[in-house]
């Protein structure tokens, strides 16, 4: 079984949502419940950190520079160079619900889903922030909205609502961003953990981070498990392809709920080279 290697010190309590920022040649990710966006480049020893809000759930680079961030109850725009943060109008006022994970489609629209802090079933939704600043509800009745990734053509999206233990696919209307024809591609057995974050490779393979499973699994487009990357810490949260040729797989981990003297590398960033390139990550067009 291939094993990922630790590449940073423990730098997060709940690391999530890695993305390769090709314009800056840096990896970005979040320390979710501390509200921080982190940055790191291969070869660096230090991890940069910018506080954005009380929650920083997901981050993506913007086409024109800077970042878009999902915060506790909506979205924000930020510039890592100046530390300026512009928070958009909240999407809801219920303080028991927060944003969780997200990503951009091929048209540069930013999607992020929510969840109740206590994980009450069905209280989350999936939202879309369009480049013009308008927001739309895409899905309702979600419990823990997690990984989301689009194929190369942008006409299929893969999505995880973690308690279902599934990776589902939808057809996507590229013009409107609407989802349809939901079907299950992967079902993760209970002994493997709970599916969390998600990335796609150039062959259509699905790389799924497994919370409680200590690993990342690759599934074929037909849903067959064909590779396992052992990470070490049990709470593996997400993964993303990066580097100049997108052949590096970066993996985030969490210390949430882990005893202080247990799993000493939990909360660090990990890395492996799985022998295949990932799909480029789209930037937010707003």
Protein Blocks (a to p, Z undefined) as FASTA:
>chain_A
ZZdddfbdcfbfbdghiacdfknopacdddfknopacdddehiabdcdddfblbdfbdcd
dfkgpjddddfklccdddfklopacddddfbfcfkbccfbdcddfkopacdddddfklpg
hiaccddddfkopacdfbghifbdcdddddfkopaccdddfklopacdddddfknopaeh
iacfbdcdfklopcfbdcddfkopacdddehklpacdddfkopafbdcdfbiabdfbdcd
edjkopaccddddfehpafkgoklgoiacdddehiacddddddfZZ
